[in-house]
Amino acid sequence: MTVEPVVAIVGRPNVGKSTLFNRLVGGRPALVHDTAGLTRDNRYGRCDYSDVAFELVDTGGLDPDAASEIIGASIHKHAREAARNADLVMFVVDARSGITSVDRDLAQELRASGKTIVVAANKVDHKNRDALVNEFFELGIDPVFGISAEHGRGIDELLDYVDEQFADWERPAEPVPREEGDERIRLALVGKPNVGKSSIMNCLLGESRALVHDMPGTTTDPVDSPFSFEGSEYLLVDTAGIRRKSKVYEDIEKISVAMARSHIERADVVVHVIDATIGATDQDAKIAQLIKDGGAGVVVALNKADLLDDESLAAVRQSVDDQLHFLDYIPFVLTSALESQGLLKLMKKVAEVGEQAKRRISTSELNKFFEAVIEHKPPPIHRGKQVTIQYIAQVATRPPTFVLWANKPKGVSMSYRRFVHNQLRKHYAFRGVPIRVYFRAKRTNRKPKR
């Protein structure tokens, strides 16, 4: 599997890094407040733009004066590590405040790193403030873009530059092709260690196929197991729990994580098992991001639900909504593997999501629907010229993937891309599966040379 490029957002506190992160990944996953240093842990998201998708890292504010404090030292360590591991660094500054001594120190450190760097001068929310950008060329980093993360001004130009830097990046590998005639739904069980994945597997198979123990990490080898359920054929894979990277010390655990990623990539549907007695954690959010990036359908199983009362279950559901906010299209099922509760409903959801994952919509139906969408909200004007969309087609399933051919694909703003994505999901109700939407250059009918 080809790894996507990584972009780190860095800068001193309170310059708008989290607001920019939210703008690029969509929604409001990072808490934004005017209190300096609010972002303490790195946050991760994914940005799709034009032909390139990249992983985005939102880091805490870098402030040398706070580096001696315990929390400040931790923030510095994580932010600098993110910058070191990134393929491109977005250095965010506050255009209204001008260059500060901290900005100069950070610019010097970033230049010495040898990384590809772009300066995003934030809070340029009106053309009257465009001139504020010129001062930041003194930092010795080129290019400098004036943006407004809050209002979206200048974001497309910034992303065009990022797109150019990754133009030659090797694209992610195609999904593993299934054997001809194999119509089984590939089902993977993933989650942290000791959440009950193997117990659920044994219930579905009707036998103790995998070792079950209360010690985290006792499952090390994924086991492919074919089984039938209400007339449908499945191939079930149980994977070892995915731990935080900092806790993966043994080679056997590293292998388990790598195999879990692999099985997520080739699954049609993933059951993300979460311990209901604990609720969703940051690690669950990272696992969910792996599932989303892999393109599989997903059902969340809140296991061990029999141990909680209604009030506690409501709090757990809220924790899942908060941590997995970027998977707002997924169904949830309460289960108890030990009591064999909720598994019938779980498999019905898996079957429904499996059907959605392989669903294909005809080109004629799509274009009829999309004519009404364009009439309601036409594409934006880009650099004085109207963006026109020729037609739309579904080009793949597992996950459903759509391509819109346009005369100026890079002129389609991120907000319009999200609008199209949301319209497709709303109209066709792709419950439990991610959908991919890409814009490509308009096809031309050229006569062959004689």
C-alpha positions as CSV (number, residue, x, y, z in Angstrom):
1,M,0.0,0.0,0.0
2,T,1.4,3.3,-1.0
3,V,1.6,5.9,1.8
4,E,0.1,9.3,1.1
5,P,2.2,12.4,1.5
6,V,2.1,14.2,4.9
7,V,1.6,17.9,5.5
8,A,2.3,19.4,8.9
9,I,0.8,22.7,10.1
10,V,3.1,24.5,12.4
11,G,3.5,28.0,13.9
12,R,3.4,29.9,17.2
13,P,0.2,29.7,19.3
14,N,-3.1,31.4,18.3
15,V,-2.3,32.1,14.7
16,G,-5.2,29.9,13.4
17,K,-3.6,26.5,12.8
18,S,-6.6,24.5,14.0
19,T,-9.0,26.7,12.0
20,L,-6.9,26.0,8.9
21,F,-6.9,22.3,9.7
22,N,-10.6,22.3,10.0
23,R,-11.0,24.2,6.8
24,L,-8.8,21.6,4.9
25,V,-10.2,18.4,6.3
26,G,-13.9,19.6,6.4
27,G,-16.2,20.0,9.4
28,R,-14.9,21.2,12.8
29,P,-12.9,18.3,14.2
30,A,-10.4,20.4,16.1
31,L,-11.5,22.6,19.0
32,V,-10.9,26.3,18.2
33,H,-10.6,28.9,20.9
34,D,-8.7,32.2,21.3
35,T,-6.7,30.7,24.3
36,A,-3.1,30.2,23.3
37,G,-1.8,26.7,23.6
38,L,-5.2,25.0,23.6
39,T,-4.1,22.4,21.0
40,R,-1.8,20.1,23.0
41,D,-1.8,16.8,21.0
42,N,-1.3,16.5,17.3
43,R,-4.5,16.0,15.4
44,Y,-4.7,14.0,12.2
45,G,-7.0,14.3,9.2
46,R,-7.1,13.8,5.4
47,C,-7.4,16.4,2.7
48,D,-8.6,15.5,-0.9
49,Y,-7.8,18.1,-3.5
50,S,-7.6,17.7,-7.3
51,D,-5.7,14.5,-8.0
52,V,-3.8,14.4,-4.7
53,A,-4.9,13.3,-1.3
54,F,-2.6,13.9,1.7
55,E,-2.5,13.4,5.4
56,L,-2.7,16.6,7.5
57,V,-1.2,17.0,10.9
58,D,-2.4,19.9,13.2
59,T,0.3,20.6,15.8
60,G,0.4,22.6,19.0
61,G,1.7,26.1,19.1
62,L,5.5,26.5,19.2
63,D,6.6,29.0,21.8
64,P,10.2,28.9,23.1
65,D,9.2,30.8,26.3
66,A,6.9,27.9,27.2
67,A,9.3,25.1,26.2
68,S,10.7,24.8,29.8
69,E,7.2,23.9,31.2
70,I,6.1,20.3,31.3
71,I,3.2,20.7,28.9
72,G,5.1,23.2,26.8
73,A,8.0,20.8,26.4
74,S,5.6,18.0,25.3
75,I,3.9,20.3,22.8
76,H,7.3,21.2,21.3
77,K,8.4,17.6,21.1
78,H,5.3,16.5,19.2
79,A,5.1,19.5,16.9
80,R,8.8,19.3,15.9
81,E,8.5,15.5,15.4
82,A,5.5,16.1,13.1
83,A,7.5,18.7,11.1
84,R,10.5,16.3,10.8
85,N,8.3,13.5,9.5
86,A,6.3,15.7,7.1
87,D,6.8,15.9,3.3
88,L,5.7,19.5,3.3
89,V,5.3,22.1,6.1
90,M,2.7,24.8,6.2
91,F,4.1,27.6,8.4
92,V,1.2,29.6,9.6
93,V,1.7,33.2,10.7
94,D,-0.7,36.0,11.8
95,A,-0.8,38.7,9.1
96,R,-2.5,41.2,11.3
97,S,0.2,40.9,14.0
98,G,3.1,41.1,11.6
99,I,6.4,39.2,12.1
100,T,7.3,38.4,15.7
101,S,10.6,37.2,17.1
102,V,9.1,33.7,17.5
103,D,8.2,33.7,13.8
104,R,11.8,34.6,12.9
105,D,13.2,31.8,15.1
106,L,10.8,29.2,13.7
107,A,11.5,30.3,10.1
108,Q,15.2,29.9,10.7
109,E,14.7,26.4,12.2
110,L,12.4,25.4,9.3
111,R,14.8,26.6,6.7
112,A,17.6,24.6,8.2
113,S,15.5,21.4,8.1
114,G,15.6,21.3,4.3
115,K,11.9,20.6,4.1
116,T,9.6,22.0,1.4
117,I,7.9,24.9,3.2
118,V,5.1,27.2,2.4
119,V,4.1,30.3,4.5
120,A,0.4,30.8,5.1
121,A,-0.2,34.3,6.3
122,N,-3.6,33.9,8.0
123,K,-6.4,36.4,8.8
124,V,-6.2,38.2,5.5
125,D,-10.0,38.2,5.3
126,H,-10.3,41.2,3.0
127,K,-8.5,42.5,-0.1
128,N,-7.6,45.6,1.9
129,R,-5.3,43.4,4.0
130,D,-3.5,41.8,1.0
131,A,-0.5,44.2,1.4
132,L,0.1,42.7,4.9
133,V,1.4,39.6,3.2
134,N,4.5,41.3,1.7
135,E,6.3,41.7,5.1
136,F,6.5,37.9,5.5
137,F,8.9,37.5,2.6
138,E,11.5,38.8,5.0
139,L,11.4,35.3,6.6
140,G,13.3,34.0,3.7
141,I,10.7,31.4,2.7
142,D,9.0,31.4,-0.7
143,P,6.1,31.2,-1.5
144,V,3.9,33.2,0.9
145,F,0.1,33.0,0.5
146,G,-2.3,35.3,2.1
147,I,-5.3,33.3,3.4
148,S,-8.3,33.5,5.7
149,A,-8.7,30.1,7.3
150,E,-12.0,31.2,8.8
151,H,-13.6,32.5,5.6
152,G,-11.8,30.3,3.0
153,R,-10.1,33.2,1.2
154,G,-6.9,32.1,-0.6
155,I,-7.3,28.5,0.3
156,D,-7.6,27.2,-3.3
157,E,-4.3,29.0,-4.3
158,L,-2.5,27.5,-1.3
159,L,-3.7,24.0,-2.2
160,D,-2.9,24.5,-5.8
161,Y,0.7,24.9,-4.7
162,V,0.6,21.8,-2.5
163,D,-0.9,19.9,-5.4
164,E,2.0,20.9,-7.6
165,Q,4.5,19.7,-5.0
166,F,3.0,16.3,-4.9
167,A,2.2,16.0,-8.6
168,D,4.8,13.2,-9.1
169,W,3.8,11.4,-5.9
170,E,3.1,7.7,-6.5
171,R,-0.6,7.2,-6.2
172,P,-2.1,4.7,-3.7
173,A,-2.1,1.2,-5.0
174,E,-5.4,-0.2,-6.5
175,P,-7.4,-2.4,-4.1
176,V,-6.5,-6.1,-4.2
177,P,-8.7,-7.6,-6.9
178,R,-11.0,-10.4,-5.8
179,E,-11.0,-13.8,-7.4
180,E,-13.3,-14.1,-10.4
181,G,-16.7,-15.4,-9.3
182,D,-16.0,-14.7,-5.6
183,E,-19.1,-12.9,-4.4
184,R,-18.4,-13.4,-0.7
185,I,-18.5,-10.3,1.5
186,R,-15.0,-9.8,3.0
187,L,-15.6,-8.9,6.6
188,A,-12.8,-7.8,9.0
189,L,-13.0,-7.3,12.7
190,V,-10.7,-4.6,14.0
191,G,-10.2,-2.6,17.2
192,K,-7.9,-2.2,20.1
193,P,-6.7,-5.3,22.0
194,N,-9.1,-7.0,24.4
195,V,-12.4,-5.4,23.1
196,G,-14.0,-8.7,22.3
197,K,-13.1,-9.2,18.6
198,S,-12.2,-12.9,18.9
199,S,-15.3,-13.5,21.1
200,I,-17.5,-12.1,18.4
201,M,-15.7,-14.1,15.8
202,N,-16.3,-17.3,17.7
203,C,-20.0,-16.5,18.1
204,L,-20.4,-16.0,14.4
205,L,-18.5,-19.2,13.5
206,G,-20.1,-21.2,16.3
207,E,-16.8,-22.5,17.5
208,S,-13.7,-21.3,19.4
209,R,-11.6,-20.7,16.3
210,A,-9.5,-17.9,17.9
211,L,-7.7,-17.8,21.3
212,V,-9.7,-15.8,23.8
213,H,-8.0,-14.4,26.9
214,D,-8.3,-11.3,29.0
215,M,-4.7,-10.4,28.4
216,P,-4.5,-7.7,25.7
217,G,-2.8,-8.9,22.5
218,T,-3.3,-12.6,22.8
219,T,-4.6,-12.7,19.2
220,T,-1.6,-12.4,16.9
221,D,-2.4,-14.3,13.7
222,P,-5.3,-13.2,11.5
223,V,-7.5,-16.2,10.6
224,D,-9.6,-16.2,7.3
225,S,-12.8,-18.1,8.0
226,P,-15.6,-18.6,5.5
227,F,-19.1,-18.9,6.9
228,S,-22.7,-18.5,5.8
229,F,-25.4,-16.3,7.4
230,E,-29.1,-16.2,6.2
231,G,-28.2,-17.3,2.7
232,S,-25.2,-14.9,2.2
233,E,-21.6,-16.0,2.1
234,Y,-18.8,-14.3,4.0
235,L,-15.1,-14.5,4.5
236,L,-14.3,-13.3,8.1
237,V,-10.9,-12.1,9.1
238,D,-10.0,-11.5,12.8
239,T,-7.0,-9.2,13.3
240,A,-4.9,-8.6,16.3
241,G,-5.6,-5.4,18.2
242,I,-4.0,-2.2,17.0
243,R,-2.1,-0.5,19.7
244,R,-0.6,3.0,19.9
245,K,2.7,3.2,18.0
246,S,4.5,4.1,21.2
247,K,3.4,0.9,22.8
248,V,4.3,-1.4,20.0
249,Y,7.6,-2.7,21.2
250,E,7.6,-6.3,20.1
251,D,8.1,-7.5,16.5
252,I,5.0,-9.7,16.9
253,E,2.9,-6.6,17.7
254,K,4.3,-4.6,14.7
255,I,3.4,-7.5,12.4
256,S,-0.1,-7.6,13.9
257,V,-0.6,-3.9,13.1
258,A,0.7,-4.2,9.6
259,M,-1.6,-7.2,8.9
260,A,-4.6,-5.3,10.4
261,R,-3.9,-2.5,7.9
262,S,-3.7,-5.0,5.1
263,H,-7.0,-6.6,5.9
264,I,-8.7,-3.3,6.3
265,E,-7.5,-2.5,2.7
266,R,-9.0,-5.7,1.2
267,A,-12.2,-5.8,3.3
268,D,-15.6,-5.0,1.9
269,V,-17.0,-4.3,5.3
270,V,-15.1,-3.6,8.6
271,V,-16.7,-4.1,12.0
272,H,-15.0,-1.7,14.3
273,V,-15.3,-3.2,17.8
274,I,-15.3,-0.7,20.7
275,D,-15.4,-1.6,24.4
276,A,-18.7,-0.1,25.6
277,T,-17.4,-0.1,29.2
278,I,-14.6,2.3,28.2
279,G,-16.1,4.3,25.3
280,A,-14.4,5.6,22.2
281,T,-10.8,6.8,22.7
282,D,-8.2,8.7,20.7
283,Q,-6.8,5.3,19.5
284,D,-10.3,4.3,18.3
285,A,-10.4,7.5,16.3
286,K,-7.0,6.6,14.6
287,I,-8.3,3.1,13.8
288,A,-11.4,4.6,12.3
289,Q,-9.3,6.9,10.2
290,L,-7.4,3.8,8.9
291,I,-10.8,2.2,8.0
292,K,-12.0,5.4,6.2
293,D,-8.8,5.7,4.2
294,G,-9.0,2.1,3.3
295,G,-12.4,2.7,1.6
296,A,-14.3,-0.2,3.3
297,G,-17.8,0.0,4.6
298,V,-18.0,0.1,8.3
299,V,-20.3,-0.9,11.2
300,V,-19.4,0.0,14.8
301,A,-20.1,-2.7,17.4
302,L,-20.3,-1.4,20.9
303,N,-19.4,-4.6,22.7
304,K,-19.9,-5.6,26.3
305,A,-23.0,-3.3,26.3
306,D,-24.8,-5.7,28.6
307,L,-22.6,-4.4,31.5
308,L,-24.0,-0.9,31.2
309,D,-27.3,0.8,32.1
310,D,-29.2,3.1,29.7
311,E,-27.7,6.3,31.1
312,S,-24.1,4.9,30.8
313,L,-24.8,3.7,27.2
314,A,-26.0,7.2,26.2
315,A,-22.7,8.6,27.5
316,V,-20.8,6.0,25.5
317,R,-22.7,6.8,22.3
318,Q,-21.8,10.5,22.8
319,S,-18.1,9.6,23.1
320,V,-18.3,7.6,19.9
321,D,-20.1,10.6,18.1
322,D,-17.3,12.9,19.4
323,Q,-14.3,10.7,18.6
324,L,-15.6,9.3,15.3
325,H,-17.3,12.5,14.0
326,F,-15.7,12.1,10.5
327,L,-17.6,8.8,10.1
328,D,-21.0,10.3,10.6
329,Y,-22.5,7.9,8.0
330,I,-22.0,4.7,10.0
331,P,-24.5,2.5,11.8
332,F,-24.0,1.4,15.4
333,V,-25.0,-1.9,17.0
334,L,-25.0,-2.8,20.7
335,T,-23.5,-6.3,21.2
336,S,-22.4,-8.7,23.9
337,A,-20.3,-11.5,22.6
338,L,-20.4,-13.4,25.9
339,E,-24.2,-13.3,26.0
340,S,-24.6,-13.7,22.2
341,Q,-26.7,-10.5,22.1
342,G,-27.0,-8.2,19.2
343,L,-25.1,-10.4,16.7
344,L,-28.1,-11.0,14.5
345,K,-28.7,-7.3,14.1
346,L,-24.9,-6.8,13.6
347,M,-24.8,-9.2,10.7
348,K,-27.9,-7.7,9.1
349,K,-26.2,-4.3,9.2
350,V,-23.0,-5.9,7.7
351,A,-25.1,-7.3,4.9
352,E,-26.8,-3.9,4.2
353,V,-23.5,-2.1,4.2
354,G,-22.0,-4.8,1.9
355,E,-24.7,-4.2,-0.6
356,Q,-24.1,-0.4,-0.4
357,A,-20.4,-1.0,-1.0
358,K,-20.9,-2.8,-4.3
359,R,-23.9,-0.6,-5.4
360,R,-23.5,0.9,-8.9
361,I,-25.6,3.8,-10.3
362,S,-26.1,4.2,-14.0
363,T,-24.5,7.2,-15.8
364,S,-27.8,8.3,-17.2
365,E,-29.4,8.3,-13.8
366,L,-26.5,10.2,-12.2
367,N,-26.5,12.9,-14.9
368,K,-30.2,13.4,-14.7
369,F,-29.9,13.9,-11.0
370,F,-26.8,16.1,-11.3
371,E,-28.5,18.4,-13.8
372,A,-30.9,19.4,-11.1
373,V,-28.0,19.9,-8.6
374,I,-26.2,22.2,-11.0
375,E,-29.3,24.2,-11.7
376,H,-29.8,24.7,-8.0
377,K,-26.2,25.6,-7.3
378,P,-23.9,26.1,-10.3
379,P,-20.2,25.5,-10.1
380,P,-18.1,28.5,-9.0
381,I,-16.4,31.1,-11.2
382,H,-12.6,30.6,-11.2
383,R,-10.4,33.5,-12.1
384,G,-13.1,35.2,-14.0
385,K,-14.2,32.2,-16.0
386,Q,-17.2,29.9,-15.3
387,V,-16.4,26.3,-14.4
388,T,-18.5,23.9,-16.4
389,I,-19.1,20.3,-15.6
390,Q,-19.5,18.0,-18.7
391,Y,-20.9,14.9,-17.0
392,I,-20.6,12.6,-14.0
393,A,-20.1,8.8,-13.9
394,Q,-19.5,6.2,-11.3
395,V,-16.2,4.5,-12.1
396,A,-15.8,2.0,-9.3
397,T,-17.4,0.3,-6.4
398,R,-16.0,-0.8,-3.0
399,P,-16.0,2.1,-2.3
400,P,-18.4,3.9,-4.7
401,T,-16.3,6.3,-6.7
402,F,-17.5,9.1,-8.9
403,V,-15.7,11.3,-11.4
404,L,-16.9,14.6,-12.7
405,W,-15.3,15.9,-15.9
406,A,-14.9,19.7,-15.9
407,N,-13.2,22.3,-18.0
408,K,-11.3,23.6,-15.0
409,P,-11.1,20.9,-12.3
410,K,-8.7,22.9,-10.2
411,G,-11.2,25.8,-10.2
412,V,-13.7,23.8,-8.2
413,S,-13.4,25.1,-4.7
414,M,-13.3,22.8,-1.7
415,S,-16.7,24.0,-0.5
416,Y,-18.2,23.0,-3.8
417,R,-16.5,19.6,-3.7
418,R,-18.0,19.0,-0.3
419,F,-21.4,20.1,-1.6
420,V,-21.2,17.6,-4.4
421,H,-20.1,14.9,-2.0
422,N,-22.9,15.7,0.4
423,Q,-25.5,15.8,-2.4
424,L,-24.5,12.3,-3.6
425,R,-24.6,10.8,-0.1
426,K,-27.9,12.5,0.7
427,H,-29.7,11.5,-2.5
428,Y,-28.4,8.0,-2.8
429,A,-28.2,7.2,1.0
430,F,-24.9,5.4,1.0
431,R,-25.3,4.2,4.6
432,G,-22.1,2.8,6.1
433,V,-19.8,3.3,3.2
434,P,-17.4,6.1,2.2
435,I,-17.8,7.6,-1.2
436,R,-15.0,9.1,-3.3
437,V,-15.5,12.1,-5.6
438,Y,-12.9,13.3,-8.0
439,F,-12.8,16.1,-10.6
440,R,-10.9,15.5,-13.9
441,A,-10.1,17.6,-16.9
442,K,-12.8,17.8,-19.5
443,R,-12.5,15.3,-22.3
444,T,-12.0,16.7,-25.8
445,N,-13.0,15.0,-29.1
446,R,-9.9,15.3,-31.2
447,K,-9.7,13.9,-34.7
448,P,-6.9,11.3,-35.1
449,K,-3.8,12.4,-37.1
450,R,-3.6,11.0,-40.6
